[in-house]
Amino acid sequence: MSDQSHTIPATLGKQSRTWWRTAPALLRIHQWSKNLLILVPLVTSHRYGRPGLILQALVGMVAFSVVASALYIFNDVLDRSSDRLHRSKCMRPLAAGTVPVGMALAIAAGLLLAGFTIALRLPSVFAWITLAYAATSIAYSLFLKSKVVADVLVLAALYSLRIIAGGAAVGVELSAWLIAFSMFIFLSLAFLKRYSEFGWVETADTGAGALPGRGYVAPDRLIIALFGAGSGLIAVLVLALYINSSAVVELYSKPQLLWLTCPVLLYWIVRAWLLAGRRTLHEDPLIFALKDPASYAAGLATLAIGALAI
């Protein structure tokens, strides 16, 4: 696909849209689903029967969602030139020219103020974690996203910070098991994102080619797959070790049932990587999961197993 074809949406966008109609895309509201991770500490500690803690976790989700939208806008301002060359990102409001840069930055500043105002209603450590998330995200947008390996480590860290923030919001001390599991599963997803992005890059048989704005070239694809799939398998191993540990009996009366979650998770990870290898997986694993019936089935099965094991 030529560069010219990617400039058409920008022209049409300026003529047929107003900025407020693209607000959901500008704020990337669909990405707010990532902040469900803030509920993980509440669920894994089995404290979801306390209305006060549920409210605190929900307030944390709102704060993180608002701050995240501001950071997405900032990232899109920086990436708008390269996004115009992308098959789907060219439709983003800033890349398409439907929202002026100055207005976008003003909206981002307002969202940051609102998000941190909400965060201050929770324990102070939550606000500090939110600040750390924002600083890490800005550093990623400015320069880390073009650094090989560092970029995927930062992406995994941004996911993990949501779980850490969830623990801070409800006053739950995270176990080493949860931290280790989240580290490896999110690292696998970060590698999966990079690997899938190669699907839209047309490369020659010689392996020439690169991801625009990233530090990866086509020959890196195999290495990315090896480390990404390996990280996912390690996450399953961490889960298995946790199930076999003495810590699990403190929370579950039938911990042996939890072994069923291992094949479910293994199925989801292997299937996602197989689809990525076939270049049929969406380059954003989140969008893939939100549209994939098998992902919903795996999630529901995991919740059901956990409920039966209590």
C-alpha positions in Angstrom: 0.0 0.0 0.0 1.5 3.3 -1.0 2.0 6.3 1.3 -0.5 8.2 -0.7 -3.4 5.9 0.2 -2.6 6.6 3.9 -3.1 10.4 3.4 -6.6 10.0 2.1 -8.3 9.5 5.6 -6.6 12.7 6.8 -8.1 14.7 4.0 -11.5 13.2 4.4 -11.3 13.6 8.2 -10.7 17.3 7.9 -13.7 17.8 5.6 -16.3 15.5 7.2 -15.6 15.3 10.9 -15.5 17.6 13.9 -13.1 17.0 16.7 -15.7 16.1 19.3 -17.1 13.2 17.2 -13.6 11.6 17.4 -13.4 12.0 21.2 -13.7 8.3 22.0 -10.8 7.6 19.5 -8.8 10.5 20.8 -9.1 9.3 24.4 -8.7 5.6 23.3 -11.6 4.6 25.5 -11.3 1.0 24.5 -7.9 0.9 26.2 -9.6 1.6 29.5 -10.3 -2.1 29.7 -6.6 -2.6 30.6 -7.4 -0.9 33.9 -9.5 -3.9 35.0 -6.1 -5.1 36.2 -6.5 -2.7 39.1 -9.2 -5.1 40.4 -6.8 -8.1 40.4 -5.4 -7.6 43.9 -9.0 -7.3 45.3 -10.1 -10.5 43.5 -7.0 -12.6 44.3 -7.1 -11.6 48.0 -10.8 -12.6 48.1 -11.8 -9.2 49.6 -14.4 -8.5 46.9 -17.2 -8.8 49.5 -16.3 -5.5 51.0 -18.2 -2.6 49.4 -15.8 0.0 50.6 -12.8 -1.7 49.0 -14.8 -2.2 45.8 -15.5 1.5 45.7 -11.8 2.3 46.3 -10.8 0.0 43.5 -13.3 1.5 41.1 -12.1 5.0 42.0 -8.6 3.8 41.2 -9.8 2.5 37.8 -11.3 5.9 37.0 -8.2 7.8 38.0 -5.9 5.5 36.0 -8.2 5.6 32.9 -8.3 9.4 32.9 -4.5 9.7 33.3 -3.9 7.0 30.7 -6.1 8.9 28.1 -4.0 12.0 28.6 -0.8 10.0 28.0 -2.3 8.4 24.9 -2.9 11.9 23.5 0.6 12.9 24.3 1.9 9.8 22.5 -0.3 10.4 19.5 1.0 14.0 19.2 4.5 12.7 19.0 3.6 9.8 16.6 1.2 11.5 14.3 3.7 11.6 11.4 4.6 7.9 11.5 1.0 7.0 12.3 -0.1 8.4 8.9 2.0 5.7 7.2 0.2 2.9 9.2 -2.7 1.0 7.8 -4.9 1.5 10.9 -3.2 4.2 13.0 -3.7 6.6 10.1 -7.3 6.9 11.3 -6.4 8.2 14.7 -7.7 11.8 15.2 -4.3 13.5 15.4 -2.9 11.5 12.4 -6.0 12.2 10.4 -6.0 15.9 11.3 -9.4 15.9 12.8 -8.1 17.4 16.1 -5.7 20.3 16.3 -2.5 19.6 18.2 -2.9 22.6 20.5 -6.4 21.5 21.4 -5.3 17.9 22.0 -2.5 19.0 24.4 -4.9 21.2 26.3 -7.3 18.3 26.7 -4.4 16.1 27.8 -3.4 18.7 30.5 -7.0 18.8 31.8 -7.2 15.1 31.9 -3.9 14.8 33.9 -5.2 17.4 36.4 -8.5 15.5 36.8 -6.9 12.1 37.0 -4.5 13.1 39.8 -7.2 15.0 41.6 -9.2 11.7 41.7 -6.0 9.7 42.7 -5.5 11.9 45.7 -8.8 10.6 47.1 -7.1 7.2 47.7 -4.1 6.3 49.9 -1.1 8.5 49.0 0.9 5.6 47.8 -1.7 5.1 45.0 -1.0 8.7 43.8 2.7 8.1 43.8 2.3 4.9 41.7 0.1 6.8 39.3 2.8 9.4 39.0 5.4 6.7 38.4 3.1 5.2 35.7 2.7 8.7 34.0 6.5 9.4 34.1 7.3 5.9 32.7 4.7 6.3 30.0 6.1 9.8 29.0 9.6 8.4 28.9 8.4 5.6 26.7 6.7 8.0 24.3 9.8 10.3 24.1 12.6 7.8 23.6 12.2 4.3 25.1 9.8 3.0 22.5 12.7 3.1 19.9 15.1 1.2 22.2 15.3 -2.5 21.4 14.2 -4.8 24.4 13.9 -1.8 26.7 10.6 -0.9 25.0 9.0 -4.3 25.7 10.3 -4.3 29.3 8.6 -0.9 29.8 5.4 -2.0 28.2 5.3 -5.0 30.6 6.1 -2.7 33.5 3.2 -0.4 32.6 0.8 -3.4 32.8 2.3 -4.5 36.1 2.0 -1.0 37.6 -1.7 -1.3 37.2 -1.8 -4.3 39.4 0.6 -2.7 41.9 -1.7 0.4 41.9 -4.7 -1.8 42.6 -3.0 -3.3 45.6 -2.3 0.2 46.9 -5.8 1.4 46.3 -7.3 -1.3 48.5 -4.4 -1.8 50.9 -3.5 -5.3 49.8 0.1 -6.4 50.0 0.9 -8.2 46.7 2.5 -11.6 46.9 5.7 -12.5 45.2 3.8 -15.1 43.2 1.5 -12.5 41.7 4.3 -10.1 40.9 6.3 -12.9 39.2 3.3 -14.1 37.2 2.4 -10.6 36.0 5.9 -9.8 35.0 6.2 -12.8 32.7 2.7 -12.8 31.2 2.9 -9.1 30.4 6.3 -9.5 28.9 4.9 -12.1 26.6 2.1 -9.8 25.6 4.6 -7.0 25.0 6.6 -9.2 22.7 3.4 -10.4 21.0 2.5 -6.8 20.2 5.9 -6.1 18.6 5.8 -9.4 16.8 2.3 -8.8 15.4 3.3 -5.3 14.2 5.5 -7.0 11.6 2.4 -8.4 10.0 1.7 -5.1 8.2 5.3 -4.4 7.2 6.0 -5.6 3.7 9.5 -7.1 3.8 11.6 -8.6 1.1 12.7 -12.2 1.0 16.1 -11.1 2.1 14.7 -10.0 5.5 15.1 -6.3 4.9 12.6 -4.0 6.5 11.9 -2.4 9.9 9.1 -1.3 12.2 8.7 2.5 11.8 9.6 4.3 15.0 10.9 1.2 16.6 14.3 -0.3 16.8 13.5 -3.7 15.3 14.2 -5.0 11.8 12.8 -8.1 10.1 15.5 -10.6 11.2 14.5 -9.8 14.8 11.1 -11.4 14.3 12.2 -14.9 15.2 14.0 -13.8 18.3 11.0 -11.8 19.4 8.8 -14.9 19.0 11.2 -17.1 21.0 11.4 -14.7 23.9 7.8 -13.8 23.8 6.4 -17.4 23.7 9.0 -18.4 26.3 7.9 -15.7 28.7 4.3 -16.9 28.3 5.4 -20.5 29.2 7.3 -19.2 32.2 4.2 -17.5 33.4 2.3 -20.8 33.3 5.2 -22.4 35.2 5.0 -19.7 37.9 1.3 -20.4 38.2 1.9 -24.1 38.6 4.5 -23.5 41.3 2.1 -21.3 43.1 -0.6 -23.9 43.0 1.9 -26.4 44.5 3.0 -24.0 47.2 1.9 -23.7 50.8 0.6 -20.2 50.2 -2.3 -21.4 48.1 -4.1 -23.2 51.0 -4.5 -19.9 52.8 -7.0 -18.7 50.2 -8.5 -21.9 48.6 -10.1 -24.9 50.2 -9.8 -27.0 47.0 -6.5 -25.8 45.5 -6.2 -28.9 43.4 -8.9 -27.6 41.1 -6.6 -24.7 40.2 -4.5 -27.0 38.2 -7.2 -26.7 35.5 -6.2 -23.1 35.0 -2.8 -24.1 33.7 -4.1 -25.8 30.4 -6.5 -23.0 29.9 -3.8 -20.3 30.1 -1.5 -22.5 28.1 -4.1 -22.8 25.4 -4.7 -19.1 25.2 -1.0 -18.2 25.0 -0.1 -20.9 22.4 -3.1 -20.0 20.3 -2.3 -16.3 20.3 1.2 -16.9 19.2 0.1 -19.3 16.5 -2.3 -16.7 15.1 0.4 -14.1 15.3 2.7 -16.4 13.3 0.0 -16.7 10.7 -0.3 -12.9 10.6 -4.0 -13.1 11.5 -3.7 -11.7 15.0 -4.5 -8.0 15.4 -1.3 -6.0 16.2 -2.8 -4.9 19.4 -3.3 -7.9 21.7 -6.0 -6.0 23.7 -8.2 -5.5 20.6 -7.6 -9.2 19.7 -8.8 -10.3 23.1 -11.8 -8.0 23.1 -13.0 -9.4 19.8 -12.0 -13.0 20.3 -14.7 -15.5 21.5 -12.1 -18.0 22.6 -10.5 -15.4 24.8 -13.8 -14.7 26.5 -14.3 -18.5 27.0 -10.8 -18.8 28.5 -11.4 -15.9 30.9 -14.8 -17.3 32.0 -13.4 -20.7 32.5 -10.6 -19.3 34.7 -13.1 -17.4 36.8 -15.3 -20.4 37.2 -12.4 -22.6 38.2 -11.2 -20.1 40.8 -14.7 -19.8 42.2 -15.1 -23.6 42.5 -11.7 -23.8 44.2 -12.5 -21.3 47.0 
